[in-house]
């Protein structure tokens, strides 16, 4: 039986949770995060979807924002709770968010959406739009390759732990955002630590 991508991602991150911070620290996306924060009202409520061990949540809280983080990995959430006791953290599936309409002033999802089957990306984006307030900002990243990718590969940085990756080519994702009634602020490649990812900052119309 083919393994569910959610199980692959959950088990992979549970296994590497204690090692992940050192790897994650190689990717400093302060510029992109600052651009998101500039669009969110002071003290606003931001959802960190796929929050991992709380690297981004720590920066958001330090800048005065209210933060809710969700991640599929219990071990990652345990680290995040210890690191940022001021934030709220939930173990859960970011493709099944059940927050009320217009709950958040902003949403950030770094290095996470590409672990979700790309056939579900549009429904994810629509749900992000639903829970964002009008004018709210969304920042997220995917892979930069064209024509995109979908499958399971060994993640060599972590003793070849299997990991699931899936994303559309960047122009397709931009079109999905526009179709979901988002206005593009920027959509660009960002290279760091020998890797290139495609980042998008958008606002809910």
Secondary structure, DSSP 8 states (H G I E B T S, - for coil): ----HHHHHHHHHHHHHHHHHHHHTT---HHHHHHHHTTS-TT-EEEEET-TTSHHHHHHHHTT-EEEEEES-HHHHHHHHHH-TTSEEEE--GGG----TT-EEEEEE-S-GGGS-GGGHHHHHHHHHHHEEEEEEEEEEEE--SSEEEEEEEEGGGTTEEEEEEEE-HHHHHHHHHHTTEEEEEEEEEEETTEEEEEEEEEE-
